[in-house]
Amino acid sequence: MCLGIPGKITEIYTTDGYLMGKIDFNGIVREACLAYVPEAQVGDYAIVHVGFALNLISEEEAQETLQLFEEIIKIELEEGQD
């Protein structure tokens, strides 16, 4: 199963001819390739999978997805306490 995580683009730059960016995942910042979303701007939210931003989404969609991830983690932690 593949999982794309939403993050906020905080910086955009070019490295070795590739469009790259810094992506903030709730306080954890990672570098990602933005080649698939050349229209991206600082402040946009993107779905990132294995270091590649695959598409842009709204802030509302990003927050909703992050909330769902938090709920999944909470349920898994509760089930692990049996």
MIPAMI-533708 format. One record per residue: chain; residue in three letters; x, y, z of N, C-alpha, C in turn. Coordinates in steps of 0.1 Angstrom, whole numbers, plus 5000, padded with zeros to 4 digits. Layout:
residues N
<site><chain>A</chain><resn>ala</resn><n_u>X</n_u><n_v>Y</n_v><n_w>Z</n_w><ca_u>X</ca_u><ca_v>Y</ca_v><ca_w>Z</ca_w><c_u>X</c_u><c_v>Y</c_v><c_w>Z</c_w></site>
...
***
This chain:
residues 82
<site><chain>A</chain><resn>met</resn><n_u>5008</n_u><n_v>4988</n_v><n_w>5000</n_w><ca_u>5000</ca_u><ca_v>5000</ca_v><ca_w>5000</ca_w><c_u>5009</c_u><c_v>5012</c_v><c_w>5000</c_w></site>
<site><chain>A</chain><resn>cys</resn><n_u>5005</n_u><n_v>5022</n_v><n_w>4992</n_w><ca_u>5013</ca_u><ca_v>5035</ca_v><ca_w>4991</ca_w><c_u>5005</c_u><c_v>5045</c_v><c_w>5000</c_w></site>
<site><chain>A</chain><resn>leu</resn><n_u>5013</n_u><n_v>5054</n_v><n_w>5006</n_w><ca_u>5007</ca_u><ca_v>5064</ca_v><ca_w>5014</ca_w><c_u>5013</c_u><c_v>5078</c_v><c_w>5011</c_w></site>
<site><chain>A</chain><resn>gly</resn><n_u>5005</n_u><n_v>5087</n_v><n_w>5007</n_w><ca_u>5010</ca_u><ca_v>5101</ca_v><ca_w>5005</ca_w><c_u>5006</c_u><c_v>5109</c_v><c_w>5017</c_w></site>
<site><chain>A</chain><resn>ile</resn><n_u>5015</n_u><n_v>5117</n_v><n_w>5021</n_w><ca_u>5013</ca_u><ca_v>5126</ca_v><ca_w>5033</ca_w><c_u>5012</c_u><c_v>5140</c_v><c_w>5029</c_w></site>
<site><chain>A</chain><resn>pro</resn><n_u>5002</n_u><n_v>5148</n_v><n_w>5034</n_w><ca_u>5001</ca_u><ca_v>5162</ca_v><ca_w>5031</ca_w><c_u>5011</c_u><c_v>5170</c_v><c_w>5039</c_w></site>
<site><chain>A</chain><resn>gly</resn><n_u>5017</n_u><n_v>5180</n_v><n_w>5033</n_w><ca_u>5026</ca_u><ca_v>5189</ca_v><ca_w>5039</ca_w><c_u>5025</c_u><c_v>5203</c_v><c_w>5033</c_w></site>
<site><chain>A</chain><resn>lys</resn><n_u>5030</n_u><n_v>5213</n_v><n_w>5040</n_w><ca_u>5030</ca_u><ca_v>5226</ca_v><ca_w>5036</ca_w><c_u>5044</c_u><c_v>5230</c_v><c_w>5030</c_w></site>
<site><chain>A</chain><resn>ile</resn><n_u>5044</n_u><n_v>5236</n_v><n_w>5018</n_w><ca_u>5056</ca_u><ca_v>5240</ca_v><ca_w>5011</ca_w><c_u>5061</c_u><c_v>5253</c_v><c_w>5018</c_w></site>
<site><chain>A</chain><resn>thr</resn><n_u>5073</n_u><n_v>5253</n_v><n_w>5023</n_w><ca_u>5078</ca_u><ca_v>5264</ca_v><ca_w>5030</ca_w><c_u>5089</c_u><c_v>5271</c_v><c_w>5023</c_w></site>
<site><chain>A</chain><resn>glu</resn><n_u>5095</n_u><n_v>5264</n_v><n_w>5013</n_w><ca_u>5106</ca_u><ca_v>5270</ca_v><ca_w>5005</ca_w><c_u>5107</c_u><c_v>5263</c_v><c_w>4992</c_w></site>
<site><chain>A</chain><resn>ile</resn><n_u>5110</n_u><n_v>5270</n_v><n_w>4981</n_w><ca_u>5111</ca_u><ca_v>5264</ca_v><ca_w>4968</ca_w><c_u>5125</c_u><c_v>5269</c_v><c_w>4962</c_w></site>
<site><chain>A</chain><resn>tyr</resn><n_u>5132</n_u><n_v>5259</n_v><n_w>4956</n_w><ca_u>5145</ca_u><ca_v>5262</ca_v><ca_w>4950</ca_w><c_u>5148</c_u><c_v>5252</c_v><c_w>4939</c_w></site>
<site><chain>A</chain><resn>thr</resn><n_u>5159</n_u><n_v>5254</n_v><n_w>4932</n_w><ca_u>5163</ca_u><ca_v>5245</ca_v><ca_w>4922</ca_w><c_u>5177</c_u><c_v>5239</c_v><c_w>4926</c_w></site>
<site><chain>A</chain><resn>thr</resn><n_u>5178</n_u><n_v>5225</n_v><n_w>4925</n_w><ca_u>5190</ca_u><ca_v>5218</ca_v><ca_w>4928</ca_w><c_u>5194</c_u><c_v>5209</c_v><c_w>4916</c_w></site>
<site><chain>A</chain><resn>asp</resn><n_u>5205</n_u><n_v>5211</n_v><n_w>4910</n_w><ca_u>5210</ca_u><ca_v>5203</ca_v><ca_w>4899</ca_w><c_u>5199</c_u><c_v>5203</c_v><c_w>4888</c_w></site>
<site><chain>A</chain><resn>gly</resn><n_u>5192</n_u><n_v>5214</n_v><n_w>4886</n_w><ca_u>5182</ca_u><ca_v>5215</ca_v><ca_w>4875</ca_w><c_u>5168</c_u><c_v>5210</c_v><c_w>4879</c_w></site>
<site><chain>A</chain><resn>tyr</resn><n_u>5167</n_u><n_v>5205</n_v><n_w>4891</n_w><ca_u>5154</ca_u><ca_v>5200</ca_v><ca_w>4896</ca_w><c_u>5147</c_u><c_v>5209</c_v><c_w>4905</c_w></site>
<site><chain>A</chain><resn>leu</resn><n_u>5134</n_u><n_v>5211</n_v><n_w>4903</n_w><ca_u>5126</ca_u><ca_v>5220</ca_v><ca_w>4912</ca_w><c_u>5124</c_u><c_v>5212</c_v><c_w>4925</c_w></site>
<site><chain>A</chain><resn>met</resn><n_u>5128</n_u><n_v>5218</n_v><n_w>4936</n_w><ca_u>5128</ca_u><ca_v>5212</ca_v><ca_w>4949</ca_w><c_u>5121</c_u><c_v>5221</c_v><c_w>4959</c_w></site>
<site><chain>A</chain><resn>gly</resn><n_u>5117</n_u><n_v>5215</n_v><n_w>4970</n_w><ca_u>5112</ca_u><ca_v>5224</ca_v><ca_w>4981</ca_w><c_u>5113</c_u><c_v>5218</c_v><c_w>4994</c_w></site>
<site><chain>A</chain><resn>lys</resn><n_u>5112</n_u><n_v>5226</n_v><n_w>5004</n_w><ca_u>5111</ca_u><ca_v>5222</ca_v><ca_w>5018</ca_w><c_u>5097</c_u><c_v>5220</c_v><c_w>5022</c_w></site>
<site><chain>A</chain><resn>ile</resn><n_u>5093</n_u><n_v>5209</n_v><n_w>5027</n_w><ca_u>5079</ca_u><ca_v>5206</ca_v><ca_w>5031</ca_w><c_u>5078</c_u><c_v>5204</c_v><c_w>5046</c_w></site>
<site><chain>A</chain><resn>asp</resn><n_u>5068</n_u><n_v>5211</n_v><n_w>5052</n_w><ca_u>5066</ca_u><ca_v>5210</ca_v><ca_w>5066</ca_w><c_u>5055</c_u><c_v>5200</c_v><c_w>5069</c_w></site>
<site><chain>A</chain><resn>phe</resn><n_u>5058</n_u><n_v>5189</n_v><n_w>5076</n_w><ca_u>5048</ca_u><ca_v>5179</ca_v><ca_w>5080</ca_w><c_u>5046</c_u><c_v>5180</c_v><c_w>5095</c_w></site>
<site><chain>A</chain><resn>asn</resn><n_u>5037</n_u><n_v>5190</n_v><n_w>5098</n_w><ca_u>5034</ca_u><ca_v>5192</ca_v><ca_w>5113</ca_w><c_u>5047</c_u><c_v>5194</c_v><c_w>5121</c_w></site>
<site><chain>A</chain><resn>gly</resn><n_u>5057</n_u><n_v>5202</n_v><n_w>5117</n_w><ca_u>5069</ca_u><ca_v>5204</ca_v><ca_w>5124</ca_w><c_u>5081</c_u><c_v>5196</c_v><c_w>5120</c_w></site>
<site><chain>A</chain><resn>ile</resn><n_u>5079</n_u><n_v>5186</n_v><n_w>5112</n_w><ca_u>5090</ca_u><ca_v>5179</ca_v><ca_w>5106</ca_w><c_u>5092</c_u><c_v>5183</c_v><c_w>5092</c_w></site>
<site><chain>A</chain><resn>val</resn><n_u>5104</n_u><n_v>5189</n_v><n_w>5089</n_w><ca_u>5106</ca_u><ca_v>5195</ca_v><ca_w>5076</ca_w><c_u>5115</c_u><c_v>5185</c_v><c_w>5068</c_w></site>
<site><chain>A</chain><resn>arg</resn><n_u>5111</n_u><n_v>5182</n_v><n_w>5056</n_w><ca_u>5118</ca_u><ca_v>5173</ca_v><ca_w>5047</ca_w><c_u>5119</c_u><c_v>5180</c_v><c_w>5033</c_w></site>
<site><chain>A</chain><resn>glu</resn><n_u>5129</n_u><n_v>5176</n_v><n_w>5025</n_w><ca_u>5130</ca_u><ca_v>5180</ca_v><ca_w>5011</ca_w><c_u>5122</c_u><c_v>5171</c_v><c_w>5002</c_w></site>
<site><chain>A</chain><resn>ala</resn><n_u>5116</n_u><n_v>5177</n_v><n_w>4992</n_w><ca_u>5109</ca_u><ca_v>5169</ca_v><ca_w>4982</ca_w><c_u>5110</c_u><c_v>5175</c_v><c_w>4968</c_w></site>
<site><chain>A</chain><resn>cys</resn><n_u>5110</n_u><n_v>5167</n_v><n_w>4959</n_w><ca_u>5110</ca_u><ca_v>5171</ca_v><ca_w>4945</ca_w><c_u>5096</c_u><c_v>5176</c_v><c_w>4941</c_w></site>
<site><chain>A</chain><resn>leu</resn><n_u>5096</n_u><n_v>5188</n_v><n_w>4935</n_w><ca_u>5084</ca_u><ca_v>5195</ca_v><ca_w>4930</ca_w><c_u>5082</c_u><c_v>5194</c_v><c_w>4915</c_w></site>
<site><chain>A</chain><resn>ala</resn><n_u>5089</n_u><n_v>5186</n_v><n_w>4908</n_w><ca_u>5089</ca_u><ca_v>5185</ca_v><ca_w>4894</ca_w><c_u>5075</c_u><c_v>5182</c_v><c_w>4888</c_w></site>
<site><chain>A</chain><resn>tyr</resn><n_u>5067</n_u><n_v>5174</n_v><n_w>4896</n_w><ca_u>5053</ca_u><ca_v>5171</ca_v><ca_w>4892</ca_w><c_u>5043</c_u><c_v>5181</c_v><c_w>4894</c_w></site>
<site><chain>A</chain><resn>val</resn><n_u>5047</n_u><n_v>5191</n_v><n_w>4902</n_w><ca_u>5038</ca_u><ca_v>5203</ca_v><ca_w>4905</ca_w><c_u>5045</c_u><c_v>5216</c_v><c_w>4903</c_w></site>
<site><chain>A</chain><resn>pro</resn><n_u>5049</n_u><n_v>5219</n_v><n_w>4891</n_w><ca_u>5057</ca_u><ca_v>5231</ca_v><ca_w>4888</ca_w><c_u>5050</c_u><c_v>5244</c_v><c_w>4891</c_w></site>
<site><chain>A</chain><resn>glu</resn><n_u>5037</n_u><n_v>5243</n_v><n_w>4893</n_w><ca_u>5029</ca_u><ca_v>5255</ca_v><ca_w>4896</ca_w><c_u>5029</c_u><c_v>5258</c_v><c_w>4911</c_w></site>
<site><chain>A</chain><resn>ala</resn><n_u>5035</n_u><n_v>5249</n_v><n_w>4919</n_w><ca_u>5035</ca_u><ca_v>5251</ca_v><ca_w>4933</ca_w><c_u>5041</c_u><c_v>5264</c_v><c_w>4938</c_w></site>
<site><chain>A</chain><resn>gln</resn><n_u>5036</n_u><n_v>5269</n_v><n_w>4949</n_w><ca_u>5041</ca_u><ca_v>5282</ca_v><ca_w>4955</ca_w><c_u>5043</c_u><c_v>5279</c_v><c_w>4970</c_w></site>
<site><chain>A</chain><resn>val</resn><n_u>5051</n_u><n_v>5288</n_v><n_w>4975</n_w><ca_u>5053</ca_u><ca_v>5287</ca_v><ca_w>4990</ca_w><c_u>5039</c_u><c_v>5289</c_v><c_w>4996</c_w></site>
<site><chain>A</chain><resn>gly</resn><n_u>5036</n_u><n_v>5281</n_v><n_w>5006</n_w><ca_u>5023</ca_u><ca_v>5282</ca_v><ca_w>5013</ca_w><c_u>5013</c_u><c_v>5272</c_v><c_w>5008</c_w></site>
<site><chain>A</chain><resn>asp</resn><n_u>5015</n_u><n_v>5266</n_v><n_w>4996</n_w><ca_u>5007</ca_u><ca_v>5256</ca_v><ca_w>4991</ca_w><c_u>5008</c_u><c_v>5243</c_v><c_w>4999</c_w></site>
<site><chain>A</chain><resn>tyr</resn><n_u>4998</n_u><n_v>5234</n_v><n_w>4999</n_w><ca_u>4999</ca_u><ca_v>5221</ca_v><ca_w>5005</ca_w><c_u>5000</c_u><c_v>5211</c_v><c_w>4993</c_w></site>
<site><chain>A</chain><resn>ala</resn><n_u>5008</n_u><n_v>5201</n_v><n_w>4996</n_w><ca_u>5010</ca_u><ca_v>5190</ca_v><ca_w>4986</ca_w><c_u>5010</c_u><c_v>5177</c_v><c_w>4992</c_w></site>
<site><chain>A</chain><resn>ile</resn><n_u>5006</n_u><n_v>5167</n_v><n_w>4984</n_w><ca_u>5006</ca_u><ca_v>5153</ca_v><ca_w>4988</ca_w><c_u>5020</c_u><c_v>5148</c_v><c_w>4984</c_w></site>
<site><chain>A</chain><resn>val</resn><n_u>5028</n_u><n_v>5143</n_v><n_w>4994</n_w><ca_u>5041</ca_u><ca_v>5138</ca_v><ca_w>4991</ca_w><c_u>5043</c_u><c_v>5123</c_v><c_w>4993</c_w></site>
<site><chain>A</chain><resn>his</resn><n_u>5049</n_u><n_v>5116</n_v><n_w>4984</n_w><ca_u>5051</ca_u><ca_v>5102</ca_v><ca_w>4985</ca_w><c_u>5066</c_u><c_v>5099</c_v><c_w>4981</c_w></site>
<site><chain>A</chain><resn>val</resn><n_u>5073</n_u><n_v>5093</n_v><n_w>4989</n_w><ca_u>5087</ca_u><ca_v>5089</ca_v><ca_w>4987</ca_w><c_u>5095</c_u><c_v>5101</c_v><c_w>4981</c_w></site>
<site><chain>A</chain><resn>gly</resn><n_u>5093</n_u><n_v>5113</n_v><n_w>4987</n_w><ca_u>5102</ca_u><ca_v>5124</ca_v><ca_w>4983</ca_w><c_u>5097</c_u><c_v>5132</c_v><c_w>4971</c_w></site>
<site><chain>A</chain><resn>phe</resn><n_u>5085</n_u><n_v>5128</n_v><n_w>4966</n_w><ca_u>5080</ca_u><ca_v>5135</ca_v><ca_w>4954</ca_w><c_u>5066</c_u><c_v>5141</c_v><c_w>4957</c_w></site>
<site><chain>A</chain><resn>ala</resn><n_u>5064</n_u><n_v>5154</n_v><n_w>4955</n_w><ca_u>5051</ca_u><ca_v>5160</ca_v><ca_w>4956</ca_w><c_u>5043</c_u><c_v>5156</c_v><c_w>4944</c_w></site>
<site><chain>A</chain><resn>leu</resn><n_u>5032</n_u><n_v>5149</n_v><n_w>4946</n_w><ca_u>5024</ca_u><ca_v>5144</ca_v><ca_w>4935</ca_w><c_u>5013</c_u><c_v>5153</c_v><c_w>4930</c_w></site>
<site><chain>A</chain><resn>asn</resn><n_u>5007</n_u><n_v>5160</n_v><n_w>4939</n_w><ca_u>4997</ca_u><ca_v>5170</ca_v><ca_w>4936</ca_w><c_u>4995</c_u><c_v>5180</c_v><c_w>4947</c_w></site>
<site><chain>A</chain><resn>leu</resn><n_u>4988</n_u><n_v>5191</n_v><n_w>4943</n_w><ca_u>4985</ca_u><ca_v>5201</ca_v><ca_w>4953</ca_w><c_u>4971</c_u><c_v>5199</c_v><c_w>4958</c_w></site>
<site><chain>A</chain><resn>ile</resn><n_u>4969</n_u><n_v>5203</n_v><n_w>4971</n_w><ca_u>4956</ca_u><ca_v>5202</ca_v><ca_w>4977</ca_w><c_u>4953</c_u><c_v>5215</c_v><c_w>4985</c_w></site>
<site><chain>A</chain><resn>ser</resn><n_u>4941</n_u><n_v>5217</n_v><n_w>4989</n_w><ca_u>4938</ca_u><ca_v>5228</ca_v><ca_w>4997</ca_w><c_u>4942</c_u><c_v>5226</c_v><c_w>5011</c_w></site>
<site><chain>A</chain><resn>glu</resn><n_u>4943</n_u><n_v>5237</n_v><n_w>5018</n_w><ca_u>4947</ca_u><ca_v>5236</ca_v><ca_w>5033</ca_w><c_u>4936</c_u><c_v>5228</c_v><c_w>5040</c_w></site>
<site><chain>A</chain><resn>glu</resn><n_u>4924</n_u><n_v>5230</n_v><n_w>5037</n_w><ca_u>4913</ca_u><ca_v>5223</ca_v><ca_w>5043</ca_w><c_u>4914</c_u><c_v>5208</c_v><c_w>5041</c_w></site>
<site><chain>A</chain><resn>glu</resn><n_u>4917</n_u><n_v>5203</n_v><n_w>5029</n_w><ca_u>4919</ca_u><ca_v>5189</ca_v><ca_w>5026</ca_w><c_u>4931</c_u><c_v>5184</c_v><c_w>5034</c_w></site>
<site><chain>A</chain><resn>ala</resn><n_u>4942</n_u><n_v>5192</n_v><n_w>5034</n_w><ca_u>4954</ca_u><ca_v>5187</ca_v><ca_w>5042</ca_w><c_u>4951</c_u><c_v>5185</c_v><c_w>5057</c_w></site>
<site><chain>A</chain><resn>gln</resn><n_u>4944</n_u><n_v>5195</n_v><n_w>5063</n_w><ca_u>4941</ca_u><ca_v>5194</ca_v><ca_w>5077</ca_w><c_u>4931</c_u><c_v>5182</c_v><c_w>5080</c_w></site>
<site><chain>A</chain><resn>glu</resn><n_u>4922</n_u><n_v>5180</n_v><n_w>5071</n_w><ca_u>4913</ca_u><ca_v>5169</ca_v><ca_w>5073</ca_w><c_u>4920</c_u><c_v>5156</c_v><c_w>5072</c_w></site>
<site><chain>A</chain><resn>thr</resn><n_u>4929</n_u><n_v>5154</n_v><n_w>5062</n_w><ca_u>4937</ca_u><ca_v>5142</ca_v><ca_w>5061</ca_w><c_u>4946</c_u><c_v>5140</c_v><c_w>5073</c_w></site>
<site><chain>A</chain><resn>leu</resn><n_u>4952</n_u><n_v>5150</n_v><n_w>5078</n_w><ca_u>4961</ca_u><ca_v>5149</ca_v><ca_w>5090</ca_w><c_u>4953</c_u><c_v>5145</c_v><c_w>5102</c_w></site>
<site><chain>A</chain><resn>gln</resn><n_u>4940</n_u><n_v>5151</n_v><n_w>5103</n_w><ca_u>4932</ca_u><ca_v>5147</ca_v><ca_w>5114</ca_w><c_u>4928</c_u><c_v>5132</c_v><c_w>5114</c_w></site>
<site><chain>A</chain><resn>leu</resn><n_u>4925</n_u><n_v>5127</n_v><n_w>5102</n_w><ca_u>4922</ca_u><ca_v>5113</ca_v><ca_w>5100</ca_w><c_u>4934</c_u><c_v>5104</c_v><c_w>5104</c_w></site>
<site><chain>A</chain><resn>phe</resn><n_u>4946</n_u><n_v>5108</n_v><n_w>5100</n_w><ca_u>4958</ca_u><ca_v>5101</ca_v><ca_w>5104</ca_w><c_u>4959</c_u><c_v>5100</c_v><c_w>5119</c_w></site>
<site><chain>A</chain><resn>glu</resn><n_u>4957</n_u><n_v>5111</n_v><n_w>5126</n_w><ca_u>4957</ca_u><ca_v>5112</ca_v><ca_w>5141</ca_w><c_u>4947</c_u><c_v>5102</c_v><c_w>5147</c_w></site>
<site><chain>A</chain><resn>glu</resn><n_u>4935</n_u><n_v>5102</n_v><n_w>5141</n_w><ca_u>4925</ca_u><ca_v>5093</ca_v><ca_w>5146</ca_w><c_u>4929</c_u><c_v>5078</c_v><c_w>5144</c_w></site>
<site><chain>A</chain><resn>ile</resn><n_u>4935</n_u><n_v>5075</n_v><n_w>5133</n_w><ca_u>4940</ca_u><ca_v>5061</ca_v><ca_w>5130</ca_w><c_u>4950</c_u><c_v>5057</c_v><c_w>5141</c_w></site>
<site><chain>A</chain><resn>ile</resn><n_u>4960</n_u><n_v>5066</n_v><n_w>5143</n_w><ca_u>4971</ca_u><ca_v>5064</ca_v><ca_w>5153</ca_w><c_u>4965</c_u><c_v>5061</c_v><c_w>5167</c_w></site>
<site><chain>A</chain><resn>lys</resn><n_u>4955</n_u><n_v>5070</n_v><n_w>5170</n_w><ca_u>4949</ca_u><ca_v>5069</ca_v><ca_w>5184</ca_w><c_u>4942</c_u><c_v>5055</c_v><c_w>5185</c_w></site>
<site><chain>A</chain><resn>ile</resn><n_u>4935</n_u><n_v>5051</n_v><n_w>5175</n_w><ca_u>4928</ca_u><ca_v>5038</ca_v><ca_w>5175</ca_w><c_u>4938</c_u><c_v>5027</c_v><c_w>5176</c_w></site>
<site><chain>A</chain><resn>glu</resn><n_u>4949</n_u><n_v>5027</n_v><n_w>5168</n_w><ca_u>4959</ca_u><ca_v>5017</ca_v><ca_w>5169</ca_w><c_u>4966</c_u><c_v>5016</c_v><c_w>5182</c_w></site>
<site><chain>A</chain><resn>leu</resn><n_u>4968</n_u><n_v>5027</n_v><n_w>5188</n_w><ca_u>4974</ca_u><ca_v>5027</ca_v><ca_w>5202</ca_w><c_u>4965</c_u><c_v>5021</c_v><c_w>5212</c_w></site>
<site><chain>A</chain><resn>glu</resn><n_u>4952</n_u><n_v>5025</n_v><n_w>5211</n_w><ca_u>4942</ca_u><ca_v>5019</ca_v><ca_w>5220</ca_w><c_u>4941</c_u><c_v>5004</c_v><c_w>5219</c_w></site>
<site><chain>A</chain><resn>glu</resn><n_u>4941</n_u><n_v>4999</n_v><n_w>5206</n_w><ca_u>4939</ca_u><ca_v>4985</ca_v><ca_w>5204</ca_w><c_u>4952</c_u><c_v>4977</c_v><c_w>5209</c_w></site>
<site><chain>A</chain><resn>gly</resn><n_u>4963</n_u><n_v>4984</n_v><n_w>5208</n_w><ca_u>4976</ca_u><ca_v>4978</ca_v><ca_w>5213</ca_w><c_u>4977</c_u><c_v>4976</c_v><c_w>5228</c_w></site>
<site><chain>A</chain><resn>gln</resn><n_u>4968</n_u><n_v>4983</n_v><n_w>5235</n_w><ca_u>4968</ca_u><ca_v>4982</ca_v><ca_w>5249</ca_w><c_u>4960</c_u><c_v>4970</c_v><c_w>5255</c_w></site>
<site><chain>A</chain><resn>asp</resn><n_u>4954</n_u><n_v>4962</n_v><n_w>5247</n_w><ca_u>4946</ca_u><ca_v>4951</ca_v><ca_w>5252</ca_w><c_u>4954</c_u><c_v>4940</c_v><c_w>5259</c_w></site>
***
